[in-house]
Amino acid sequence: MLVMQHPVFRRFWYPTIALSSLRDGPLPFTLLGQKLVLWLDAAGAPVAFHDKCPHRGVALSVDSKVVDGALRCGYHGWRFGPTGQVVEIPQQPGQSTAGHRRCATKVNVQARYGYAWVCLDEPLAGIPNLDHAADPAFRQVFEFDEPWNVNMFRIIENALDIAHVSYVHGGTFGTETKPVYTRLEMIDEPETLGFRCNFGVVNPPDQQKNLGIAAGETVRRQRILTWMPGTFNIHITYPNGLIHSICGFATPISDSQVQRIQFVFRNDSEADAPAENVAAFDRRVQAEDKRLLETMEADFPLSPHAEAQMAMDRAGLMLRQRLVKLILAHDPNADLVRAELERDGDTALRLVDVAA
């Protein structure tokens, strides 16, 4: 399955640009192939337009400025208010722009968790509600925001896969001498898919300081949740009561590229563990994932026969069932999924039966 072939994914909210980055002026972003310009209005709220001036088609993100709460095009200086309406044409001084028919194309946008979230079409679901975001006992640590060359759903599948920890994360918290195999308590709710589990991890010296745990090994009590289509949360509780809640996002740029955004909520303080050190360790973990995930092809197979499976892949197979159900119910190109499953025979077609 290629993400760009299915318009249904335009009907979800995705984090795009940090609000703090927009304080210096408008910035471009590409979401599912749609070029956008994002900026902040006079109240500091994010605004998103198609990155195309209705006057001559130049990119509104190039040499533009926010002047008196409106976006001024860098080509001829036309200004557009937060709703997209023309508020000034400098070459026609004194002439009213009320009722001007050519407007900038506005896109749905909301501020949440320090980011501008964008939905390109009528939303099918809201922005995920993340635990601890409004809890004063927790701090938010921003960790990274960068492009990865991988299909969005490989990121989500990877979050649902703890079997890789022993081999991929040998430089951080895993060890191949103790392959992870543990009981998964599945979570299968209308909005979320995931599981709970406990397993032992390596605790290297830098992480010992981050966690306040001096031992060379420790245990994670972990709940992993995913929201369709590109959000995951790895909620970790350590034996000393520390909660490290990883909030990860794969915002689709194209079939084979995402903007990978991540921050965490923690119930400790800067004095306990500097944010810089917390982020540095998690970036090392994610770099280990990135190195392998970027070797995968852009096509995310929905058929269970397309790749080999094992018992601990159950969550990944359930993810595929949910994708089939979503596409069959809401996507105009559902026939592409049916054709893919038909190629792999009766067992693959059971995904259609489950989704029906």
Backbone torsions as a table, in degrees:
resi	resn	phi	psi	omega
1	MET	NA	128.1	175.5
2	LEU	-100.9	126.0	-173.9
3	VAL	-56.2	-43.1	-174.0
4	MET	-68.7	-14.9	179.3
5	GLN	-81.4	-5.1	-173.1
6	HIS	-124.9	99.1	-178.1
7	PRO	-58.6	-17.1	-179.4
8	VAL	-57.5	-28.7	-177.5
9	PHE	-74.1	-10.8	172.4
10	ARG	-74.3	-8.4	-174.4
11	ARG	-99.6	22.0	177.5
12	PHE	-125.5	159.6	179.5
13	TRP	-89.0	138.3	178.4
14	TYR	-135.1	139.4	171.9
15	PRO	-71.5	141.2	-176.3
16	THR	-120.8	-73.1	-176.0
17	ILE	-123.2	139.5	177.0
18	ALA	-62.5	136.4	179.6
19	LEU	-58.9	-35.3	179.5
20	SER	-62.6	-31.7	179.9
21	SER	-72.7	-25.5	-178.2
22	LEU	-82.2	-9.6	-179.4
23	ARG	-65.6	-24.1	179.9
24	ASP	-87.5	-3.5	178.4
25	GLY	135.5	175.7	-176.7
26	PRO	-63.0	148.8	178.6
27	LEU	-138.4	149.6	177.3
28	PRO	-85.6	154.3	171.9
29	PHE	-154.1	141.6	176.6
30	THR	-110.1	120.8	-179.7
31	LEU	-120.2	117.4	-179.6
32	LEU	50.3	42.5	177.5
33	GLY	82.4	-10.5	-179.7
34	GLN	-88.1	119.3	178.6
35	LYS	-78.5	128.7	-176.8
36	LEU	-125.0	159.5	165.8
37	VAL	-123.5	132.1	179.3
38	LEU	-117.0	143.8	-179.7
39	TRP	-155.9	171.3	-179.8
40	LEU	-109.6	133.9	178.2
41	ASP	-79.8	-173.3	-174.8
42	ALA	-62.8	-25.9	179.5
43	ALA	-89.9	-0.1	-178.8
44	GLY	84.2	11.2	178.6
45	ALA	-87.5	143.8	-179.0
46	PRO	-73.3	147.4	175.6
47	VAL	-130.5	141.7	178.1
48	ALA	-130.1	130.1	174.6
49	PHE	-122.8	158.2	162.0
50	HIS	-59.0	139.6	-174.3
51	ASP	-82.2	62.2	-177.6
52	LYS	-153.8	119.7	178.0
53	CYS	-72.7	132.0	-178.8
54	PRO	-70.2	-9.7	-179.6
55	HIS	-78.7	-57.6	-179.1
56	ARG	-132.6	10.1	172.4
57	GLY	80.0	8.3	178.7
58	VAL	-70.8	156.0	178.4
59	ALA	-68.7	124.5	179.6
60	LEU	-69.9	-13.8	-179.8
61	SER	-82.8	-9.8	-175.8
62	VAL	-96.9	117.9	177.3
63	ASP	60.5	19.5	178.9
64	SER	-85.3	161.5	178.8
65	LYS	-141.1	156.5	172.0
66	VAL	-96.5	117.4	-177.6
67	VAL	-123.2	118.8	-179.5
68	ASP	51.9	44.4	174.9
69	GLY	75.7	14.3	178.7
70	ALA	-132.3	150.7	-179.0
71	LEU	-84.5	120.9	-179.9
72	ARG	-99.2	120.7	178.6
73	CYS	-63.5	139.0	-178.5
74	GLY	-76.7	-7.5	-175.9
75	TYR	-89.7	-58.5	-178.9
76	HIS	-121.3	1.4	175.0
77	GLY	83.3	6.2	175.0
78	TRP	-58.5	142.7	179.4
79	ARG	-115.4	140.2	-177.3
80	PHE	-124.3	127.9	178.3
81	GLY	-75.3	175.7	-175.5
82	PRO	-59.5	-23.0	177.8
83	THR	-88.8	-3.2	-179.0
84	GLY	99.8	-9.1	-176.4
85	GLN	-70.6	147.6	175.5
86	VAL	-73.3	126.2	178.6
87	VAL	-112.8	-13.4	177.0
88	GLU	-157.9	135.7	168.4
89	ILE	-121.9	100.5	-172.3
90	PRO	-57.0	-28.9	-178.2
91	GLN	-77.2	-5.2	177.4
92	GLN	-127.5	62.9	-175.2
93	PRO	-59.4	136.1	177.4
94	GLY	83.8	-10.8	-178.9
95	GLN	-86.9	132.0	-179.0
96	SER	-66.8	139.7	175.6
97	THR	-103.0	5.3	-179.3
98	ALA	-59.7	130.8	178.3
99	GLY	80.2	6.6	178.8
100	HIS	-58.6	130.9	-171.8
101	ARG	-79.3	-22.3	-177.0
102	ARG	-96.4	113.6	-177.5
103	CYS	-122.1	160.0	169.0
104	ALA	-70.2	145.0	-176.9
105	THR	-84.9	111.1	-176.6
106	LYS	-83.1	146.4	-179.9
107	VAL	-124.3	148.0	178.3
108	ASN	-57.2	131.7	178.5
109	VAL	-150.2	142.3	176.3
110	GLN	-139.5	151.8	173.9
111	ALA	-94.4	129.3	176.5
112	ARG	-158.5	135.4	176.1
113	TYR	58.8	27.6	178.2
114	GLY	86.1	7.6	-179.2
115	TYR	-127.5	157.2	170.0
116	ALA	-88.3	114.4	179.4
117	TRP	-95.9	133.3	-175.4
118	VAL	-122.4	140.3	171.3
119	CYS	-128.2	124.9	-172.4
120	LEU	-81.4	-15.4	-176.0
121	ASP	-141.8	-170.3	179.4
122	GLU	-63.9	120.3	-173.5
123	PRO	-64.9	139.0	173.0
124	LEU	-91.5	-20.4	-178.4
125	ALA	-152.8	162.7	178.9
126	GLY	-84.8	177.2	173.7
127	ILE	-67.1	133.7	-178.4
128	PRO	-56.4	139.4	175.0
129	ASN	-88.6	116.3	-176.0
130	LEU	-101.1	130.5	179.1
131	ASP	-57.3	143.9	171.3
132	HIS	78.4	-2.7	-176.8
133	ALA	-61.3	-33.6	-178.0
134	ALA	-107.5	11.1	-176.6
135	ASP	-90.9	117.0	-178.3
136	PRO	-65.0	-13.6	178.2
137	ALA	-78.5	-7.0	-178.2
138	PHE	-116.4	146.5	172.6
139	ARG	-109.7	154.2	177.4
140	GLN	-105.0	126.8	179.0
141	VAL	-115.5	116.2	176.8
142	PHE	-79.1	130.9	-171.7
143	GLU	-109.1	-49.9	176.1
144	PHE	-164.8	163.8	-176.3
145	ASP	-155.9	100.8	-171.2
146	GLU	-156.2	156.8	177.7
147	PRO	-79.3	139.4	172.1
148	TRP	-121.9	142.4	180.0
149	ASN	-93.2	79.3	-176.0
150	VAL	-158.5	152.5	174.8
151	ASN	-64.3	140.0	-179.0
152	MET	-50.9	-41.7	-172.8
153	PHE	-77.7	-15.9	171.8
154	ARG	-68.7	-31.9	176.5
155	ILE	-65.7	-46.6	-177.9
156	ILE	-67.8	-42.3	177.3
157	GLU	-60.4	-40.4	179.4
158	ASN	-62.9	-37.7	177.9
159	ALA	-64.7	-30.9	-179.5
160	LEU	-86.9	3.5	-173.6
161	ASP	-117.7	105.0	176.3
162	ILE	-96.9	-4.6	-179.7
163	ALA	-66.8	-21.9	-177.8
164	HIS	-82.0	-13.1	-171.5
165	VAL	-55.1	-44.2	-174.0
166	SER	-62.5	-28.1	-172.4
167	TYR	-105.5	-41.2	-178.4
168	VAL	-76.3	-35.6	-170.4
169	HIS	-106.4	33.7	178.4
170	GLY	-64.5	-18.9	178.9
171	GLY	-90.7	-1.8	-177.0
172	THR	-129.7	-78.0	-174.1
173	PHE	-126.8	5.1	-179.6
174	GLY	-111.5	166.0	173.9
175	THR	-149.3	132.9	-177.7
176	GLU	-71.1	-12.3	177.2
177	THR	-74.4	-14.6	179.5
178	LYS	-133.2	77.0	179.3
179	PRO	-56.3	135.8	-179.1
180	VAL	-75.1	119.0	170.6
181	TYR	-144.6	110.7	-173.9
182	THR	-142.3	161.1	178.4
183	ARG	-70.7	133.1	178.3
184	LEU	-107.6	123.8	173.9
185	GLU	-93.1	102.6	-170.8
186	MET	-68.6	144.7	173.2
187	ILE	-118.5	113.8	-175.8
188	ASP	-130.7	82.3	-177.7
189	GLU	-108.4	163.6	-178.1
190	PRO	-55.3	-37.5	-176.7
191	GLU	-101.0	-18.7	-173.9
192	THR	-131.6	151.4	175.2
193	LEU	-133.1	134.8	177.8
194	GLY	175.4	-152.7	-179.6
195	PHE	-164.6	166.6	171.8
196	ARG	-114.2	148.0	177.4
197	CYS	-165.2	164.1	173.2
198	ASN	-124.6	140.0	172.7
199	PHE	-160.9	155.0	-179.1
200	GLY	-80.8	147.3	-179.8
201	VAL	-136.7	156.6	171.9
202	VAL	-72.4	145.8	-178.5
203	ASN	-128.4	83.7	-176.3
204	PRO	-66.7	167.2	-174.1
205	PRO	-53.8	-43.2	-179.4
206	ASP	-67.2	-34.9	178.5
207	GLN	-74.6	-30.2	175.1
208	GLN	-57.0	-40.2	178.4
209	LYS	-69.7	-40.9	-179.6
210	ASN	-64.0	-35.3	-174.7
211	LEU	-94.3	-17.9	-173.6
212	GLY	70.9	28.6	179.4
213	ILE	-124.3	116.4	-172.3
214	ALA	-80.5	-16.1	-176.1
215	ALA	-70.8	154.2	179.4
216	GLY	-77.2	-10.7	174.1
217	GLU	-138.4	154.0	176.0
218	THR	-150.2	-175.9	-177.6
219	VAL	-123.7	138.2	173.8
220	ARG	-102.8	125.8	164.1
221	ARG	-97.0	117.6	-163.0
222	GLN	-130.7	136.6	171.2
223	ARG	-123.5	123.1	179.5
224	ILE	-111.9	125.9	177.6
225	LEU	-125.4	145.0	171.6
226	THR	-126.9	145.8	173.9
227	TRP	-116.8	139.0	177.6
228	MET	-67.7	135.9	-5.0
229	PRO	-104.1	-14.8	-168.1
230	GLY	-134.1	24.6	-178.7
231	THR	-119.3	139.0	173.3
232	PHE	-139.0	156.6	176.6
233	ASN	-136.3	123.5	174.6
234	ILE	-109.0	102.1	-174.0
235	HIS	-97.6	108.3	-173.2
236	ILE	-110.5	129.8	172.4
237	THR	-117.1	127.2	-179.2
238	TYR	-97.3	163.5	-175.6
239	PRO	-57.7	-26.2	179.7
240	ASN	-86.2	5.2	178.5
241	GLY	93.3	-6.0	178.0
242	LEU	-66.2	132.1	174.0
243	ILE	-108.4	127.5	178.1
244	HIS	-123.8	101.0	-172.6
245	SER	-106.8	104.0	-176.6
246	ILE	-83.9	124.1	178.0
247	CYS	-111.7	111.2	-174.2
248	GLY	-118.5	148.4	-175.8
249	PHE	-140.0	138.1	173.9
250	ALA	-119.7	94.5	-178.4
251	THR	-87.8	116.9	-171.5
252	PRO	-74.0	123.3	173.5
253	ILE	-91.5	-42.9	179.9
254	SER	-153.2	-170.1	177.1
255	ASP	-59.0	-35.2	-170.3
256	SER	-120.7	16.9	179.2
257	GLN	-145.3	138.9	176.0
258	VAL	-130.4	159.1	165.3
259	GLN	-94.3	114.4	-175.8
260	ARG	-93.8	112.5	-175.5
261	ILE	-117.0	139.9	179.4
262	GLN	-151.9	136.8	169.0
263	PHE	-142.8	167.7	-179.4
264	VAL	-130.8	154.1	168.7
265	PHE	-110.0	133.3	-178.8
266	ARG	-136.5	144.5	179.5
267	ASN	-97.0	42.4	173.1
268	ASP	-129.5	-165.0	-176.3
269	SER	-125.9	170.2	176.3
270	GLU	-60.7	-35.0	178.5
271	ALA	-67.0	-33.2	178.8
272	ASP	-69.7	-45.3	-178.1
273	ALA	-153.9	109.7	-179.8
274	PRO	-55.7	137.2	-178.7
275	ALA	-55.6	-36.3	-179.3
276	GLU	-60.4	-39.8	-178.8
277	ASN	-74.4	-38.3	176.5
278	VAL	-60.2	-48.6	-178.4
279	ALA	-65.0	-38.2	-177.6
280	ALA	-62.1	-41.5	-179.9
281	PHE	-67.0	-45.7	-179.1
282	ASP	-66.1	-31.7	176.1
283	ARG	-66.2	-36.8	176.5
284	ARG	-63.4	-41.8	178.1
285	VAL	-60.0	-48.0	-176.7
286	GLN	-69.8	-29.9	176.0
287	ALA	-64.3	-33.7	176.5
288	GLU	-64.5	-41.4	176.2
289	ASP	-66.1	-47.6	-174.9
290	LYS	-56.1	-41.4	-177.0
291	ARG	-56.3	-39.0	-179.2
292	LEU	-87.8	-40.8	-177.0
293	LEU	-61.7	-32.8	-178.7
294	GLU	-73.6	-4.6	174.8
295	THR	-86.4	-8.1	-175.3
296	MET	-82.5	154.1	178.4
297	GLU	-74.4	160.7	-177.1
298	ALA	-69.1	-26.3	-177.1
299	ASP	-78.4	119.4	178.7
300	PHE	-95.6	110.5	-174.2
301	PRO	-73.3	131.7	177.7
302	LEU	-91.4	-24.6	-179.6
303	SER	-71.9	135.2	176.9
304	PRO	-68.1	-13.0	-179.7
305	HIS	-90.6	-10.2	-175.1
306	ALA	-69.4	-27.0	179.3
307	GLU	-137.1	158.8	176.2
308	ALA	-68.2	152.1	-177.9
309	GLN	-128.9	159.5	171.9
310	MET	-140.8	172.6	-173.0
311	ALA	-57.7	-37.7	-176.5
312	MET	-78.3	2.8	176.3
313	ASP	-89.3	9.4	-173.6
314	ARG	-56.0	-43.7	-178.2
315	ALA	-64.1	-37.4	177.9
316	GLY	-64.7	-36.4	176.9
317	LEU	-69.9	-37.0	176.6
318	MET	-66.3	-34.6	175.1
319	LEU	-60.2	-43.5	178.8
320	ARG	-63.4	-39.7	176.8
321	GLN	-60.0	-41.4	179.9
322	ARG	-66.5	-38.4	178.4
323	LEU	-65.1	-42.9	177.6
324	VAL	-60.0	-46.4	-179.6
325	LYS	-60.4	-45.5	180.0
326	LEU	-60.8	-47.3	-176.1
327	ILE	-67.6	-43.0	180.0
328	LEU	-64.0	-32.4	-176.7
329	ALA	-83.9	-29.4	-167.8
330	HIS	-133.6	-2.6	-172.8
331	ASP	-108.4	133.2	179.6
332	PRO	-68.3	-16.1	179.3
333	ASN	-105.7	34.2	-179.7
334	ALA	-60.2	-25.9	-179.1
335	ASP	-62.1	-26.5	178.8
336	LEU	-66.3	-37.6	178.5
337	VAL	-71.4	-43.5	177.2
338	ARG	-57.4	-43.2	-179.8
339	ALA	-63.9	-40.0	179.4
340	GLU	-62.8	-43.1	-178.5
341	LEU	-73.1	-35.0	178.2
342	GLU	-61.6	-34.2	-179.9
343	ARG	-63.2	-27.1	-175.6
344	ASP	-102.1	10.4	167.9
345	GLY	88.9	-169.5	-170.1
346	ASP	-61.4	-43.3	-177.2
347	THR	-62.7	-41.0	177.8
348	ALA	-63.9	-37.5	-178.8
349	LEU	-67.3	-15.8	175.7
350	ARG	-62.9	-25.0	174.1
351	LEU	-61.4	-36.5	176.1
352	VAL	-67.3	-41.9	178.7
353	ASP	-61.3	-42.0	177.9
354	VAL	-62.9	-38.3	-176.5
355	ALA	-76.5	-23.0	-174.5
356	ALA	-67.4	NA	NA
